[in-house]
């Protein structure tokens, strides 16, 4: 299964509560924090909801 590396590059301040909760579900608590995930449909859906706050890279 492919993996993705996700880094938070924009703040969650002044964002809707749903977006803040999605970031927390992804484990993003601070700016420039990086996490790696398997590219499952559930994770990709969460990433898509807050893609304007994240930098996403595919890991080979």
GINORCOR-V598779 format. One record per helix or strand of 3 or more residues. SS is the DSSP state (2 for helix, 1 for strand). FROM is the first residue (numbers start at 0). TO is the last residue. Records with the same first field share a line. If there is no record, write none. Layout:
BEGIN
SS=FROM-TO / FROM-TO
END
This chain:
BEGIN
1=2-7 / 33-37 / 53-58
2=16-24 / 40-48 / 50-52
END
